Amino acid sequence: MAGRIAVIGSGSWGTAAAGLLAAHADDVRMWAHSPKVAEAINRAHRNPRHLTDFELPANVSASHDFAQVLDGAESMVMVVPSSFLRCICEELKGLVPEDLPI
């Protein structure tokens, strides 16, 4: 069982991945591009934009803040569209420890 897993992305793939990973981790934190999406996930345990009928487990939370999502993470899963991968990686630069499994 993993401690904390950071999921970078909150689209369909990110939501599904977070839900699956939650069964194997103490804590899953999703990064959402939209603060409103992060707030809705935390409030209702559902993503208001993707997989809206899927209830996320209680140990899944979301934030719009990369540092908060990565704080204490033991691994990271990238689930952002390839067209945004370069800019997201640029934003993550300096926040991801060199030894963090991705």
BELMODA-V17550 format. One record per pair of residues at least 4 apart in sequence whose C-alpha atoms are under 7 Angstrom apart, sorted by the first residue. I is the first residue (numbers start at 1). J is the second residue. D is the distance in Angstrom with one decimal. If there is no record, write none. Layout:
i=(I:I)
j=(J:J)
d=(D:D)
This chain:
i=(1:1:2:2:2:3:3:3:3:4:4:4:4:4:4:4:5:5:5:5:5:5:5:5:6:6:6:6:6:6:6:6:6:7:7:7:7:7:7:7:7:8:8:8:8:8:8:9:9:9:9:9:9:9:10:10:10:10:10:11:11:12:12:12:13:13:14:14:15:16:17:18:18:18:19:19:21:22:22:22:22:22:26:27:27:28:28:28:29:29:29:29:30:30:30:30:31:31:31:31:31:31:32:32:32:32:32:33:34:34:35:35:35:36:37:37:37:38:38:38:38:39:40:40:40:40:41:41:41:41:41:42:42:45:45:45:46:46:46:46:47:47:48:56:63:63:65:66:67:67:74:75:75:75:76:76:77:80:80:81:84:85:86:87:88:89:92:96)
j=(24:25:24:25:26:25:26:27:74:25:26:27:28:72:73:74:25:27:28:29:73:74:75:76:28:29:30:69:70:73:75:76:77:14:18:29:30:31:76:77:78:30:31:77:78:79:80:14:30:31:32:78:79:80:14:15:30:31:32:15:50:16:50:51:17:79:18:79:19:20:21:22:28:60:56:57:25:27:28:57:59:60:59:59:60:59:60:61:60:61:62:69:61:62:63:69:62:63:64:65:66:69:37:38:62:63:64:64:38:64:39:63:64:40:41:47:48:42:62:63:64:43:44:46:47:48:45:46:47:61:62:61:62:55:56:57:52:54:55:56:51:52:52:60:68:69:69:70:71:95:100:100:101:102:101:102:102:84:85:85:88:89:90:91:92:93:96:100)
d=(5.1:5.4:6.1:4.4:6.4:5.3:4.9:6.2:6.5:6.1:5.9:4.6:5.6:6.7:4.8:5.6:6.9:6.4:4.8:6.4:5.3:5.9:5.2:5.7:5.9:5.0:6.0:5.8:5.8:5.8:6.3:4.6:6.2:6.6:6.6:6.0:4.6:6.2:5.8:4.8:6.1:5.9:4.9:6.1:4.9:5.8:6.7:5.0:6.5:5.4:5.7:6.7:5.1:5.0:4.5:5.4:6.4:6.3:5.1:5.9:5.8:6.1:5.2:6.1:5.9:6.2:6.0:5.4:6.2:6.3:5.9:6.0:6.5:6.9:5.5:6.4:6.3:6.8:6.0:6.7:6.4:6.6:6.7:5.2:6.2:6.2:4.7:6.4:5.8:5.0:5.3:5.4:6.2:4.5:6.3:6.4:5.7:5.2:5.6:6.9:6.5:6.2:6.5:5.6:6.6:5.9:5.1:5.8:6.5:6.3:6.1:6.9:5.2:6.2:6.2:6.6:6.5:6.3:4.8:5.1:6.3:6.1:5.8:6.9:6.7:6.6:4.6:5.0:5.3:6.7:6.3:5.5:6.1:5.7:5.0:7.0:6.0:6.3:5.1:5.9:6.5:5.5:5.5:6.4:7.0:6.4:6.4:6.1:5.9:6.6:6.4:5.6:4.9:5.9:6.3:4.8:5.7:6.5:6.2:6.3:6.1:6.0:6.3:6.3:6.2:6.2:6.4:6.9)
